[in-house]
Amino acid sequence: MEHKDLEMIIVGAGLSGLVTAWRCLDVNPGLSALLIDSADHIAGDHTWSFNETDIAPDLRDWLKPFIAYSWDSYDVAFPKRKRTLGIRYCTGNSDSLRACVLPHIKSGRLTTRLSEAVTKISPKSVTLEGGETLSAPIVIDARGFKPPADKVLGYQKFVGQTIRTAQPHGLTRPVIMDATVDQLGGYRFVYCLPFTDHEILVEDTYYTDGADLSENEVTTRLADYINDKGWGDHTLIRKEKGVLPITLAARYPKDRTAQIDLEEPTVIGIRGGYYHAITGYSLPEAVKSADLIAGLIRDAAGDYSKEPHAEMAQHKLDHLNEERFARFLNRMLFKASDPEKRYKILERFYGLPKPLIERFYAGRISKADKIRILAGKPPVPIMNALKVMSEAKFLAKHLPESDTAV
Ligand SMILES: Cc1cc2nc3c(=O)[nH]c(=O)nc-3n(C[C@H](O)[C@H](O)[C@H](O)COP(=O)(O)OP(=O)(O)OC[C@H]3O[C@@H](n4cnc5c(N)ncnc54)[C@H](O)[C@@H]3O)c2cc1C
């Protein structure tokens, strides 16, 4: 069934799907869109944080309504380095995201179909669990994470609790990484976001190879950290957990002129590989894709014969090329370093100049930045670093061609 006037279907009303709907409808006043999600409400129950400098300057004002909390600076702490970085840190949440798209829902330009799972997506149509097929010139797959067949991954895993402390907790800015804690066989740190004087999100995070999250164990160490900080007298407000992909190597056509498979639907968000290779965070990439799609729709002016589908396929290749250096750093972190000493790579990184750190997280590092990151005494044995340098060799070893699904 073709909906009259319906130009866009987005499957997945999570972060990337909603940011895309919001941006596309803001930029294109004549556009109408349909959001489909298997959950019974949009936006889930999350918080999403990012450095303000991760977002292109011309989109920062637009994104402001999404930001529920922000701080002028944040701290990092390692055994041999403590530093306050004057980088603005921002957090949005499910409530603020819902509020951003609500005007479009109220106006009728954005319709939703909830509690409906989509089983099949093609570039111009989707099939619902009950068999119904819906078509539109633009179809976007934003269904969240699915392990990719063409990547070697490590994982960032965490358990977090938002608590209300009986006494003021005393933190005035976020602690993005407190890596002074016991490392316990992988890179481990605690992350703290002080929302108010009494309310704080505390997350115990660790980087290890497999996707298994030892939830009970991590919850126990989180409780120990909370007690050690003197926040033992508290009420629990909210819990969250996450297993985020960290890309060590990716197989894809390196040639920008390579044939693009136009039979594949446009996939965005974490499922499309749009996350920071080192942190697994995807908000900045979600904003970038949303803006790109919104601009392509505007420029297509109703002729969707090629755009935005082909452009988005190219955007994916560009993203994979841009994160090549980050993947090498991940291979050093996961495969070239003694697990107990992985923190040293980050300890050293956080000694670099602030503008470089900003560019690194924003995915805008230059050749000079890369040299600067690698210069000096390496934090891992040099022979180990050399062994993981070639992505092609690493892929041949960890993801033989025959294992790559089509
Ligand atoms: C606990 C946690 C904290 C995180 N914190 C941050 C952070 O601070 N900053 C940051 O940048 N990133 C963060 N991330 C990583 C990443 O940004 C999030 O996972 C983000 O929500 C991914 O966005 P997405 O749109 O790709 O997927 P999701 O937000 O997961 O949305 C996917 C949507 O698709 C729907 N869906 C799935 N299958 C179907 C189907 N078959 N049919 C219909 N609908 C379907 C789901 O119900 C869901 O609503 C965090 C992740 C987690 C898990």
The ligand as an SDF file (V2000), in Angstrom:
LIG
                    3D

 53 58  0  0  0  0  0  0  0  0999 V2000
   22.7220    2.4470   28.1630 C   0  0  0  0  0  0  0  0  0  0  0  0
   23.3250    3.1440   26.9620 C   0  0  0  0  0  0  0  0  0  0  0  0
   23.8960    4.3960   27.1080 C   0  0  0  0  0  0  0  0  0  0  0  0
   24.4540    5.0470   26.0000 C   0  0  0  0  0  0  0  0  0  0  0  0
   24.9830    6.2870   26.1690 N   0  0  0  0  0  0  0  0  0  0  0  0
   25.4020    6.9620   25.0960 C   0  0  0  0  0  0  0  0  0  0  0  0
   25.8440    8.2960   25.2210 C   0  0  0  0  0  0  0  0  0  0  0  0
   25.9100    8.8220   26.3420 O   0  0  0  0  0  0  0  0  0  0  0  0
   26.2110    8.9800   24.1140 N   0  0  0  0  0  0  0  0  0  0  0  0
   26.1440    8.4220   22.8790 C   0  0  0  0  0  0  0  0  0  0  0  0
   26.4310    9.0890   21.8650 O   0  0  0  0  0  0  0  0  0  0  0  0
   25.7940    7.1330   22.7380 N   0  0  0  0  0  0  0  0  0  0  0  0
   25.4110    6.3980   23.8010 C   0  0  0  0  0  0  0  0  0  0  0  0
   25.0090    5.1070   23.6520 N   0  0  0  0  0  0  0  0  0  0  0  0
   25.2250    4.4520   22.3510 C   0  0  0  0  0  0  0  0  0  0  0  0
   24.2000    4.7930   21.2710 C   0  0  0  0  0  0  0  0  0  0  0  0
   24.1690    6.1750   21.0430 O   0  0  0  0  0  0  0  0  0  0  0  0
   22.8170    4.3460   21.6250 C   0  0  0  0  0  0  0  0  0  0  0  0
   22.8150    2.9390   21.6620 O   0  0  0  0  0  0  0  0  0  0  0  0
   21.7560    4.8450   20.6500 C   0  0  0  0  0  0  0  0  0  0  0  0
   20.5170    4.7350   21.2610 O   0  0  0  0  0  0  0  0  0  0  0  0
   21.7790    4.1360   19.3110 C   0  0  0  0  0  0  0  0  0  0  0  0
   20.8360    4.7590   18.4960 O   0  0  0  0  0  0  0  0  0  0  0  0
   20.0790    3.9560   17.3530 P   0  0  0  0  0  0  0  0  0  0  0  0
   19.0510    4.8580   16.8090 O   0  0  0  0  0  0  0  0  0  0  0  0
   21.0460    3.3680   16.4310 O   0  0  0  0  0  0  0  0  0  0  0  0
   19.3770    2.7220   18.0970 O   0  0  0  0  0  0  0  0  0  0  0  0
   18.2990    2.7470   19.2720 P   0  0  0  0  0  0  0  0  0  0  0  0
   18.2890    4.0540   19.9910 O   0  0  0  0  0  0  0  0  0  0  0  0
   18.5490    1.5130   20.0520 O   0  0  0  0  0  0  0  0  0  0  0  0
   16.8990    2.6160   18.5120 O   0  0  0  0  0  0  0  0  0  0  0  0
   16.5150    1.4610   17.8100 C   0  0  0  0  0  0  0  0  0  0  0  0
   14.9890    1.4370   17.7720 C   0  0  0  0  0  0  0  0  0  0  0  0
   14.5650    0.4540   16.8200 O   0  0  0  0  0  0  0  0  0  0  0  0
   13.4710   -0.2580   17.3550 C   0  0  0  0  0  0  0  0  0  0  0  0
   13.4140   -1.5650   16.6780 N   0  0  0  0  0  0  0  0  0  0  0  0
   14.3240   -2.5710   16.7810 C   0  0  0  0  0  0  0  0  0  0  0  0
   13.9520   -3.5900   15.9790 N   0  0  0  0  0  0  0  0  0  0  0  0
   12.7990   -3.2280   15.3820 C   0  0  0  0  0  0  0  0  0  0  0  0
   11.9190   -3.8580   14.4400 C   0  0  0  0  0  0  0  0  0  0  0  0
   12.1770   -5.0750   13.9590 N   0  0  0  0  0  0  0  0  0  0  0  0
   10.8250   -3.1900   14.0230 N   0  0  0  0  0  0  0  0  0  0  0  0
   10.5480   -1.9600   14.4990 C   0  0  0  0  0  0  0  0  0  0  0  0
   11.3520   -1.3050   15.3950 N   0  0  0  0  0  0  0  0  0  0  0  0
   12.4470   -1.9340   15.8170 C   0  0  0  0  0  0  0  0  0  0  0  0
   13.7620   -0.3320   18.8540 C   0  0  0  0  0  0  0  0  0  0  0  0
   12.6030   -0.5650   19.6060 O   0  0  0  0  0  0  0  0  0  0  0  0
   14.3690    1.0500   19.1080 C   0  0  0  0  0  0  0  0  0  0  0  0
   13.3950    1.9940   19.4710 O   0  0  0  0  0  0  0  0  0  0  0  0
   24.4690    4.4220   24.7220 C   0  0  0  0  0  0  0  0  0  0  0  0
   23.9060    3.1480   24.6060 C   0  0  0  0  0  0  0  0  0  0  0  0
   23.3550    2.5130   25.6950 C   0  0  0  0  0  0  0  0  0  0  0  0
   22.7730    1.1300   25.5190 C   0  0  0  0  0  0  0  0  0  0  0  0
  1  2  1  0
  2  3  1  0
  2 52  2  0
  3  4  2  0
  4  5  1  0
  4 50  1  0
  5  6  2  0
  6  7  1  0
  6 13  1  0
  7  8  2  0
  7  9  1  0
  9 10  1  0
 10 11  2  0
 10 12  1  0
 12 13  2  0
 13 14  1  0
 14 15  1  0
 14 50  1  0
 15 16  1  0
 16 17  1  0
 16 18  1  0
 18 19  1  0
 18 20  1  0
 20 21  1  0
 20 22  1  0
 22 23  1  0
 23 24  1  0
 24 25  2  0
 24 26  1  0
 24 27  1  0
 27 28  1  0
 28 29  2  0
 28 30  1  0
 28 31  1  0
 31 32  1  0
 32 33  1  0
 33 34  1  0
 33 48  1  0
 34 35  1  0
 35 36  1  0
 35 46  1  0
 36 37  1  0
 36 45  1  0
 37 38  2  0
 38 39  1  0
 39 40  1  0
 39 45  2  0
 40 41  1  0
 40 42  2  0
 42 43  1  0
 43 44  2  0
 44 45  1  0
 46 47  1  0
 46 48  1  0
 48 49  1  0
 50 51  2  0
 51 52  1  0
 52 53  1  0
M  END
$$$$
